[in-house]
Amino acid sequence: MSAPVTGPTRTEHDLLGDRDVPAAAYYGVHTLRAVENFPITGTPISAYPDLVTALASVKQAAALANRDLGLLDGAKVDAIVRACEEIRAGQWHDHFVVDVIQGGAGTSSNMNANEVIANRALELLGHARGDYGHLHPLEDVNAGQSTNDVYPTAVRLSLQLAAARLLEAMDVLREAFAAKAEEFADVLKMGRTQLQDAVPMTLGQEFAAYAVMLEEDRARLAEACALLREINLGGTAIGTGLNAHPEYPELACRHLGSITGVPVTVAGDLVEATQDMGAFVQLSGVLKRIAVKLSKTCNDLRLLSCGPRAGLAEINLPPVQAGSSIMPGKVNPVIPEVVNQIAFEVIGNDVTVTFAAEGGQLQLNAFEPVIAHSLLKSLTHLRAGCVTLAERCVTGITANREHLARLVGQSIGLATALNPYIGYEQATAVAQEALTTGAAVHELVLAKGLLTQEQLREILHPDNLARPHTRTATAVRA
């Protein structure tokens, strides 16, 4: 059922007949029908500015390549290029109105771009919107192209842009954890395995591990981004290059790299590249990896700060809002919680990408729109989560130093550090007695005459407890 168009209109024609399009709209009849056909998410492609910018970049590169080949009039090219540059600068995005999830393998997004660029170019040439006899969305703006090479190329570019911002955000979070690692370098605490006391470490080592994990994941994300730089532009419908000049792929690719600053390359086999979703699956897997590890880190922060009186309470997260409408004074770890939820979403998005990539048939995958939507959501939300976690949580974390020192002193985990000096059996006996009586391990060792006070002081020094070291002459088995 067609939605009524109110206000001044212009009439446009497509293979289904005539339709009235809002006179003020830069989009045309193809976009109008797509808006009516796909009332799915309520999220237009303009919600992802990177995707709109990428579409304009591809169209600009295509126009310049066609100019170089003598296939498109210079005045038309100039107008198309100016329109694309305006879109890339942030103008006219509100006319990219097609729902981000759509049938047709992205055809509606490509049509939307063609029409907006054509109508703005017509204005620049002094003609009315919709006066396609002077410059046509398909004959001119889409010359030498197909949705099947334009849309995948634009998606890859948009993912590159979004991933660059995620890499920056991850570095902000890495630096926040690294700064805390330095601040807490002298704070001794108990490490835990299976939620049980293990052996001593420093709080600085705990936070340094989070920084290292982020840096490793940044490297994996950069590797995944490199795969996105191979594009199928010039392959047209199925990769055979029908209706494109033989020199067009390399020319368009060269212009696209110059316009965007992204070092794109033409795929070696355009038929394979047109149907292959491998780079998207790879990126999605890396984003899931980042999400899983980031969520585990947030689990740790919530656990280490739980209490404040009846939990571990080893660290304090900065209070950012009241935690309860009924319990006075309660403060919740809301920032780690929101990042946990982002991670859950990203993991679900990875499942969507997996099924969508697997669902392609023969020479084309029709489900790239949901792949694009899922990946752009993951990239955008992970970026926001990293920045929020860094700025609203990690930078304000403090350590309960006295409480941590007391826990170390009371822990039976100290017995492990004494193994080399009093032997496994003696250490086990001390640990069991400490657990049964509540006595401190070091007190029992002194009482039993297993080690001297001087020996214990050296063995239990933070530098020896939390790092590999060589036993000295004063600290030998009694």
DOVOGU-515051 format. One record per residue (C-alpha): x, y, z. Coordinates in nm, 2 decimals. Each point is the difference from the previous one (the first is absolute). Layout:
BEGIN
{{X,Y,Z}}
...
***
This chain:
BEGIN
{{0.00,0.00,0.00}}
{{0.14,0.34,-0.10}}
{{0.04,0.26,0.27}}
{{-0.16,0.34,-0.08}}
{{0.23,0.28,-0.10}}
{{-0.10,0.33,0.14}}
{{0.10,0.35,-0.12}}
{{0.15,0.10,-0.33}}
{{0.11,-0.28,-0.22}}
{{0.17,-0.09,-0.33}}
{{-0.08,-0.30,-0.21}}
{{0.26,-0.27,-0.07}}
{{-0.02,-0.32,-0.20}}
{{0.14,-0.35,0.05}}
{{-0.08,-0.34,-0.14}}
{{-0.31,-0.02,0.22}}
{{-0.14,0.33,-0.12}}
{{-0.03,0.36,0.12}}
{{0.03,0.11,0.36}}
{{-0.02,0.34,0.17}}
{{0.32,0.08,0.19}}
{{0.03,0.29,0.25}}
{{0.13,0.29,-0.20}}
{{0.25,0.09,0.27}}
{{0.15,-0.35,0.01}}
{{0.34,-0.07,-0.16}}
{{-0.09,-0.37,-0.02}}
{{-0.23,-0.13,-0.27}}
{{-0.26,-0.26,-0.09}}
{{0.23,-0.30,0.06}}
{{0.08,0.12,0.35}}
{{-0.37,0.08,0.07}}
{{-0.10,-0.36,-0.09}}
{{0.27,-0.14,0.22}}
{{-0.11,0.20,0.29}}
{{-0.35,-0.14,-0.04}}
{{0.13,-0.36,-0.05}}
{{0.24,-0.02,0.29}}
{{-0.15,0.15,0.32}}
{{0.22,-0.24,0.20}}
{{0.23,0.16,0.26}}
{{-0.10,0.36,-0.02}}
{{0.38,0.07,-0.04}}
{{0.08,0.17,-0.33}}
{{0.34,-0.05,-0.16}}
{{0.07,0.37,0.11}}
{{0.03,-0.14,0.35}}
{{0.34,-0.12,-0.11}}
{{0.17,0.31,-0.14}}
{{0.31,-0.21,-0.10}}
{{-0.22,-0.20,-0.24}}
{{-0.15,0.31,-0.16}}
{{0.35,0.16,-0.03}}
{{0.13,-0.33,-0.15}}
{{-0.28,-0.01,-0.26}}
{{0.08,0.35,-0.10}}
{{0.37,-0.08,-0.02}}
{{-0.06,-0.29,-0.23}}
{{-0.23,0.20,-0.23}}
{{0.26,0.28,-0.01}}
{{0.28,-0.24,-0.09}}
{{-0.22,-0.16,-0.27}}
{{-0.08,0.33,-0.16}}
{{0.36,0.10,-0.01}}
{{0.10,-0.34,-0.16}}
{{-0.27,0.04,-0.26}}
{{0.12,0.35,-0.07}}
{{0.36,-0.13,-0.05}}
{{-0.14,-0.26,-0.25}}
{{-0.20,0.26,-0.19}}
{{-0.32,-0.17,0.09}}
{{-0.17,0.29,0.20}}
{{-0.03,0.36,-0.09}}
{{0.23,0.23,0.19}}
{{-0.28,0.24,0.12}}
{{-0.20,-0.30,0.14}}
{{0.31,-0.14,0.17}}
{{0.07,0.34,0.16}}
{{-0.35,0.02,0.13}}
{{0.00,-0.36,0.13}}
{{0.33,0.05,0.17}}
{{-0.12,0.32,0.17}}
{{-0.31,-0.18,0.12}}
{{0.20,-0.29,0.13}}
{{0.25,0.24,0.18}}
{{-0.30,0.17,0.17}}
{{-0.13,-0.33,0.12}}
{{0.34,-0.10,0.12}}
{{0.02,0.32,0.19}}
{{-0.32,-0.09,0.18}}
{{-0.27,0.17,-0.21}}
{{-0.32,-0.17,-0.12}}
{{0.03,-0.31,0.22}}
{{-0.36,0.05,0.11}}
{{-0.11,-0.10,-0.36}}
{{0.16,-0.34,0.04}}
{{-0.33,-0.15,0.14}}
{{0.00,-0.36,-0.10}}
{{-0.02,-0.25,0.29}}
{{0.34,-0.15,0.07}}
{{-0.14,-0.35,-0.02}}
{{-0.15,-0.05,-0.35}}
{{-0.05,-0.26,-0.26}}
{{0.19,0.01,-0.33}}
{{0.36,-0.03,0.12}}
{{0.03,0.37,0.06}}
{{-0.16,0.12,-0.33}}
{{-0.22,0.25,0.19}}
{{0.30,0.15,0.17}}
{{0.17,0.04,-0.34}}
{{-0.32,0.15,-0.16}}
{{-0.03,0.24,0.29}}
{{0.36,0.12,-0.05}}
{{-0.05,0.02,-0.38}}
{{-0.31,0.22,0.04}}
{{0.13,0.23,0.27}}
{{0.32,0.06,-0.19}}
{{-0.18,0.05,-0.33}}
{{-0.26,0.25,0.13}}
{{0.26,0.20,0.18}}
{{0.22,0.00,-0.31}}
{{-0.30,0.11,-0.20}}
{{-0.04,0.30,0.23}}
{{0.37,0.08,-0.04}}
{{-0.05,0.00,-0.37}}
{{-0.29,0.23,0.02}}
{{-0.28,-0.25,-0.05}}
{{-0.29,-0.12,0.21}}
{{0.00,-0.31,0.21}}
{{-0.14,-0.29,-0.19}}
{{0.09,0.15,-0.34}}
{{0.20,-0.31,-0.09}}
{{0.02,0.08,-0.37}}
{{0.31,0.22,0.09}}
{{0.16,-0.24,0.24}}
{{-0.13,-0.35,0.09}}
{{0.04,-0.20,0.32}}
{{0.06,-0.32,-0.18}}
{{0.14,0.10,-0.34}}
{{0.25,0.24,0.15}}
{{0.05,-0.03,0.38}}
{{-0.01,-0.38,-0.03}}
{{0.20,-0.03,-0.32}}
{{0.22,-0.30,-0.02}}
{{-0.13,-0.13,0.33}}
{{-0.24,-0.24,0.17}}
{{-0.13,-0.02,0.35}}
{{0.20,-0.32,0.03}}
{{0.33,0.18,-0.02}}
{{-0.10,0.34,0.13}}
{{-0.17,-0.11,0.32}}
{{0.27,-0.26,0.12}}
{{0.27,0.25,-0.07}}
{{-0.18,0.27,0.20}}
{{-0.07,-0.24,0.29}}
{{0.37,-0.09,0.01}}
{{0.10,0.37,0.00}}
{{-0.25,0.08,0.27}}
{{0.12,-0.28,0.22}}
{{0.36,0.13,-0.05}}
{{-0.10,0.34,0.13}}
{{-0.20,-0.14,0.29}}
{{0.28,-0.24,0.09}}
{{0.26,0.28,0.01}}
{{-0.21,0.18,0.27}}
{{-0.03,-0.33,0.19}}
{{0.38,-0.04,-0.01}}
{{0.04,0.35,0.14}}
{{-0.25,-0.07,0.28}}
{{0.16,-0.33,0.09}}
{{0.33,0.19,0.04}}
{{-0.16,0.25,0.23}}
{{-0.12,-0.29,0.22}}
{{0.33,-0.17,-0.02}}
{{0.18,0.31,0.12}}
{{-0.25,0.03,0.29}}
{{0.07,-0.35,0.11}}
{{0.38,0.05,-0.05}}
{{-0.01,0.31,0.22}}
{{-0.18,-0.19,0.27}}
{{0.26,-0.28,-0.03}}
{{0.27,0.25,0.07}}
{{-0.19,0.16,0.29}}
{{-0.06,-0.34,0.16}}
{{0.34,-0.15,-0.07}}
{{0.09,-0.02,0.37}}
{{-0.34,-0.13,0.12}}
{{0.03,-0.36,0.11}}
{{-0.32,-0.22,-0.02}}
{{-0.10,-0.36,-0.04}}
{{-0.05,-0.14,-0.35}}
{{-0.28,-0.25,-0.04}}
{{-0.07,-0.31,-0.21}}
{{-0.34,-0.16,-0.01}}
{{-0.11,0.28,0.24}}
{{0.23,-0.14,0.27}}
{{0.31,0.15,0.14}}
{{0.30,-0.07,-0.21}}
{{0.33,0.18,0.04}}
{{0.09,0.36,0.06}}
{{0.03,0.26,-0.28}}
{{-0.02,0.37,-0.03}}
{{-0.31,0.19,-0.09}}
{{0.22,0.17,-0.26}}
{{0.06,-0.34,-0.17}}
{{-0.37,-0.06,0.00}}
{{-0.07,0.33,-0.18}}
{{0.30,-0.04,-0.23}}
{{-0.15,-0.32,-0.13}}
{{-0.31,0.18,-0.11}}
{{0.21,0.26,-0.19}}
{{0.19,-0.28,-0.17}}
{{-0.32,-0.18,-0.10}}
{{-0.13,0.32,-0.16}}
{{0.33,0.05,-0.20}}
{{-0.01,-0.35,-0.13}}
{{-0.36,0.04,-0.11}}
{{0.09,0.33,-0.17}}
{{0.26,-0.19,-0.21}}
{{-0.26,-0.26,-0.10}}
{{-0.25,0.27,-0.10}}
{{0.26,0.18,-0.21}}
{{0.07,-0.34,-0.18}}
{{-0.37,-0.04,-0.07}}
{{-0.03,0.35,-0.14}}
{{0.28,-0.08,-0.25}}
{{-0.23,-0.26,-0.16}}
{{-0.27,0.26,-0.05}}
{{0.22,0.20,-0.24}}
{{-0.03,-0.25,-0.28}}
{{-0.31,0.11,-0.20}}
{{-0.21,-0.12,-0.29}}
{{-0.07,0.34,-0.16}}
{{-0.02,-0.04,-0.37}}
{{-0.14,-0.35,0.02}}
{{-0.35,0.13,-0.06}}
{{-0.28,-0.26,0.02}}
{{0.18,-0.32,0.08}}
{{0.37,0.08,-0.04}}
{{0.04,-0.04,-0.37}}
{{0.01,0.38,-0.05}}
{{-0.29,0.01,-0.25}}
{{-0.07,0.36,-0.11}}
{{0.33,0.13,0.15}}
{{0.31,0.11,-0.19}}
{{0.29,-0.24,0.04}}
{{0.21,0.28,0.15}}
{{-0.28,0.12,0.23}}
{{0.07,-0.23,0.31}}
{{0.36,0.12,0.05}}
{{-0.09,0.37,-0.08}}
{{-0.30,0.00,0.24}}
{{0.21,-0.17,0.27}}
{{0.28,0.25,-0.04}}
{{-0.24,0.29,0.03}}
{{-0.18,-0.16,0.30}}
{{0.33,-0.04,0.19}}
{{0.09,0.37,-0.07}}
{{-0.35,0.12,0.11}}
{{-0.01,-0.21,0.33}}
{{0.36,-0.04,0.09}}
{{-0.07,-0.38,0.03}}
{{0.25,-0.20,-0.20}}
{{-0.26,-0.22,-0.18}}
{{0.10,-0.26,-0.27}}
{{-0.20,-0.17,-0.27}}
{{-0.06,-0.37,0.08}}
{{0.19,-0.24,-0.22}}
{{-0.32,-0.19,-0.09}}
{{-0.31,0.22,-0.01}}
{{-0.24,-0.29,-0.03}}
{{0.13,-0.15,0.32}}
{{0.01,0.34,0.17}}
{{-0.36,0.08,-0.08}}
{{-0.13,-0.31,0.18}}
{{0.26,-0.03,0.28}}
{{-0.10,0.12,0.35}}
{{0.32,-0.13,0.16}}
{{0.13,0.34,0.10}}
{{-0.32,0.08,0.18}}
{{0.00,-0.33,0.18}}
{{0.36,0.06,0.11}}
{{-0.08,0.35,0.12}}
{{-0.30,-0.12,0.19}}
{{0.20,-0.27,0.17}}
{{0.26,0.25,0.11}}
{{-0.27,0.23,0.14}}
{{-0.15,-0.30,0.19}}
{{0.35,-0.07,0.14}}
{{0.03,0.36,0.11}}
{{-0.35,-0.01,0.16}}
{{0.06,-0.33,0.18}}
{{0.33,0.12,0.16}}
{{-0.14,0.35,0.08}}
{{-0.30,-0.16,0.16}}
{{0.23,-0.23,0.21}}
{{0.19,0.30,0.11}}
{{-0.32,0.17,0.11}}
{{-0.10,-0.31,0.19}}
{{0.33,0.03,0.18}}
{{-0.06,0.36,0.09}}
{{-0.34,-0.07,0.13}}
{{0.13,-0.30,0.21}}
{{0.30,0.18,0.13}}
{{-0.21,0.30,0.11}}
{{-0.30,-0.20,0.14}}
{{-0.11,0.09,0.35}}
{{0.08,0.25,0.12}}
{{-0.02,-0.18,0.34}}
{{-0.11,-0.35,-0.08}}
{{0.21,-0.07,-0.32}}
{{0.36,0.01,-0.12}}
{{0.02,0.38,0.01}}
{{0.36,0.00,-0.13}}
{{-0.06,0.29,-0.22}}
{{-0.25,0.29,-0.01}}
{{-0.18,0.09,-0.33}}
{{-0.08,0.37,-0.02}}
{{-0.37,0.06,0.10}}
{{-0.18,0.15,-0.30}}
{{-0.37,-0.02,0.10}}
{{-0.23,-0.12,0.27}}
{{-0.05,-0.38,-0.02}}
{{-0.34,-0.06,0.14}}
{{-0.34,0.15,0.04}}
{{-0.05,-0.19,0.33}}
{{0.34,-0.06,0.15}}
{{0.16,0.33,0.13}}
{{0.37,0.04,-0.07}}
{{0.02,-0.29,-0.25}}
{{0.23,0.06,-0.29}}
{{0.02,-0.25,-0.29}}
{{0.28,-0.07,-0.25}}
{{-0.21,0.13,-0.28}}
{{0.28,0.09,-0.24}}
{{0.14,-0.36,-0.01}}
{{-0.36,-0.12,-0.02}}
{{-0.07,0.20,-0.32}}
{{0.32,-0.12,-0.16}}
{{-0.10,-0.36,0.08}}
{{-0.33,0.06,-0.18}}
{{0.19,0.14,-0.30}}
{{0.20,-0.32,-0.01}}
{{-0.31,-0.21,0.01}}
{{-0.13,0.19,-0.30}}
{{0.32,-0.03,-0.20}}
{{0.01,-0.38,0.06}}
{{-0.36,-0.02,-0.13}}
{{0.10,0.22,-0.30}}
{{0.27,-0.25,-0.08}}
{{-0.25,-0.28,-0.02}}
{{-0.21,0.22,-0.24}}
{{0.30,0.07,-0.22}}
{{0.09,-0.37,0.00}}
{{-0.34,-0.11,-0.12}}
{{-0.03,0.28,-0.25}}
{{0.34,-0.08,-0.16}}
{{-0.08,-0.37,-0.01}}
{{-0.34,0.08,-0.16}}
{{0.14,0.14,-0.33}}
{{-0.07,-0.19,-0.32}}
{{0.21,-0.03,-0.32}}
{{0.14,0.33,-0.12}}
{{-0.14,0.24,0.26}}
{{-0.09,0.03,0.37}}
{{-0.34,0.17,0.03}}
{{0.04,0.05,0.37}}
{{0.28,0.26,0.02}}
{{-0.23,0.27,0.14}}
{{-0.05,-0.20,0.33}}
{{0.37,-0.07,0.00}}
{{0.08,0.37,-0.03}}
{{-0.26,0.09,0.26}}
{{0.14,-0.26,0.25}}
{{0.36,0.09,-0.05}}
{{-0.05,0.38,0.01}}
{{-0.20,-0.04,0.32}}
{{0.27,-0.21,0.16}}
{{0.27,0.24,-0.10}}
{{-0.19,0.31,0.12}}
{{-0.12,-0.14,0.33}}
{{0.34,-0.16,0.08}}
{{0.16,0.34,-0.06}}
{{-0.25,0.17,0.23}}
{{0.05,-0.27,0.26}}
{{0.38,0.03,0.00}}
{{-0.01,0.38,0.04}}
{{-0.27,-0.02,0.27}}
{{0.18,-0.26,0.20}}
{{0.32,0.19,-0.02}}
{{-0.14,0.34,0.09}}
{{-0.28,-0.08,0.23}}
{{0.15,-0.30,0.19}}
{{0.37,-0.10,-0.04}}
{{0.16,0.34,0.05}}
{{-0.18,0.04,0.33}}
{{0.07,-0.34,0.15}}
{{0.17,-0.01,0.34}}
{{0.16,-0.28,0.20}}
{{-0.09,-0.10,0.36}}
{{0.37,-0.04,0.09}}
{{-0.03,-0.09,0.36}}
{{-0.28,-0.26,-0.07}}
{{0.21,-0.16,-0.27}}
{{0.30,-0.02,0.23}}
{{-0.21,-0.16,0.27}}
{{-0.14,-0.26,-0.25}}
{{0.35,-0.09,-0.11}}
{{0.12,-0.05,0.36}}
{{-0.30,-0.22,0.08}}
{{0.00,-0.21,-0.32}}
{{0.11,-0.36,0.00}}
{{0.13,0.08,-0.35}}
{{0.32,0.12,0.16}}
{{0.08,-0.37,0.07}}
{{0.08,-0.04,-0.37}}
{{0.27,0.26,0.02}}
{{0.16,-0.20,0.29}}
{{0.01,-0.33,-0.20}}
{{0.36,0.04,-0.11}}
{{0.11,0.07,0.36}}
{{-0.20,-0.23,0.22}}
{{-0.11,-0.27,-0.25}}
{{-0.34,-0.09,-0.14}}
{{-0.11,-0.22,0.30}}
{{0.09,0.25,0.26}}
{{-0.16,0.28,-0.20}}
{{-0.32,-0.21,-0.04}}
{{-0.01,-0.06,0.37}}
{{0.04,0.37,0.08}}
{{-0.27,0.09,-0.26}}
{{-0.25,-0.25,0.15}}
{{0.06,0.12,0.35}}
{{-0.03,0.36,-0.10}}
{{-0.33,-0.08,-0.17}}
{{-0.13,-0.19,0.30}}
{{0.11,0.24,0.28}}
{{-0.01,0.33,-0.18}}
{{0.37,0.07,0.09}}
{{0.22,0.18,-0.25}}
{{0.24,-0.22,-0.20}}
{{0.31,0.20,0.09}}
{{-0.09,-0.02,0.37}}
{{-0.02,-0.38,-0.01}}
{{0.33,-0.03,-0.19}}
{{0.17,0.21,0.27}}
{{-0.17,-0.19,0.28}}
{{0.11,-0.33,-0.15}}
{{0.36,0.12,-0.04}}
{{-0.01,-0.08,-0.38}}
{{0.15,0.34,-0.10}}
{{0.14,0.30,0.18}}
{{-0.16,0.35,0.00}}
{{0.28,0.12,-0.22}}
{{-0.05,-0.28,-0.25}}
{{-0.38,0.06,-0.01}}
{{0.05,0.37,-0.05}}
{{0.21,-0.07,-0.30}}
{{-0.22,-0.27,-0.15}}
{{-0.32,0.20,0.05}}
{{0.14,0.32,-0.15}}
{{-0.23,0.13,-0.28}}
{{0.28,-0.02,-0.25}}
{{0.05,-0.37,0.07}}
{{-0.36,-0.09,0.04}}
{{-0.13,0.14,-0.32}}
{{0.29,-0.07,-0.24}}
{{0.25,-0.27,-0.09}}
{{0.31,0.01,0.22}}
{{0.30,-0.20,0.11}}
{{0.02,-0.12,0.35}}
{{0.28,0.16,0.20}}
{{0.23,-0.15,0.27}}
{{-0.21,0.14,0.29}}
{{-0.32,-0.15,-0.13}}
{{0.06,-0.37,-0.02}}
{{-0.20,-0.30,0.12}}
{{0.02,-0.04,0.37}}
***
